[in-house]
Amino acid sequence: MKKQAFNPYLPSWEYIPDGEPYVFNGRVYVYGSHDFFNGYVFCMGDYVCWSAPVDNLADWRYEGVIYDKTEDPLNKDGKMCLYAPDVTVGPDGRYYLYYVLDHVSVVSVAVCDEPAGKYEFYGYVHYADGTKLGDREGDEPQFDPGVLTEGDKTYLYTGFCGRGDKSRTGTQATVLGPDMLTIIEDPVIVAPGVEYEAGTGYEGHAFFEAPSIRKIGDTYYLIYSSTPMHELCYATSDTPTGKFTYGGVIVSNCDLHIDTYKPADLPMAYGANNHGSIVQINDDWYIFYHRQTNGTWYSRQGCAEKIQVLADGSIPQVEITSCGLNGGPLEGKCEYPAYLACHLFNNTPQMYVGDDRFPKVSQDGRDGDEEYGYVCNMKDYATAGFKYLDIKDVSKITLKVRGYMSGGYFEIRTSYDGEVLATIPVFNCNVWEKYSADISIPDGIHAIYITYRGHGNATLGSFELS
């Protein structure tokens, strides 16, 4: 069977959120921040890069560390974290990496001759008089830089707008000259924050953080995380520094608003902040985003979904899935690791991660250990959902399980609230054990929902259809 692409698209032991995808020389490169498994704050690692050939989005290659946190002169002791970066190609053909450290509000820049080589510190974005952007009186703090270069100009988008803070007004757009550092047009606000959303068309979806900029045809698309945090929204403009018009939600990492298979207001995963962007790979467009794992905000993993950019420029919201970059549903007859679950929930709807009552993706070992992930903390009613599979001639399902389970069993469905198609009793087990049951699923494209019922706490390692 041809190697398939999954969500998350990187190995289950890798935690790269805030993904900015680009196609350079026939490969897709993803730049992001670097969380740790069991991390206690955001972005604890150095910048690393992964890439894949455009004709095989299942074949991701680790490019290694491209930038150490101690390279920045403001962070020689390594006490600050590297927050979400972005990359652009300058007029000189070199690759420029823009980022902000977590305890300062200026924009740093590093440079490299190739997409995933060793970047070297280059300088700080500054005004003509040398004052750093963010240090001048009246400047808003800099955060989450997104960049787009056209000719000799680079457009820099930054900002963070929390509820209740009227000093933060919205997404800032600043124009840089050909040296990639010097400001030639002062910051302007192009999209409102939550305290200034009234009457703008952004109500309920105002700019929060994570600005990213793309251009499709003659239209500029601002991708950003909105006030509820779990959404990636878009806004459009005919000019890079003009007022952007709100467009809609592209993806939610808890699948809110989607009403095709559930009520629109029902969350299907434990979401939180979100960050990512869109990219065209061959003839298709994709949205890259991230999900939360390990029951915390601090161990995030990159995911992606195919999207449509319609003739009128709109982008309809897409479902979160397990098949992401695969180009279609997963093979029906196969064993799949449980960490591919795109849906995690129980009988208590919960939008945000962080409560020990709920199931979660986790792994054994420490950060960096190449241990496959699983779904743990599966207490009574906990459900893991997988979408989508191309079911053909399936008559049996096998689960790999471990944990203390008293009188427990798993129920199998093809919709989150549908008919139970199989019941699989399980027993206390200290090591991974496999349990099987006959099942009848009509041929076609289906989801698989696996629900634990009973006392105790189960861990799901994988499921197999045969």
Disulfide bonds with the S-S distance in Angstrom:
none
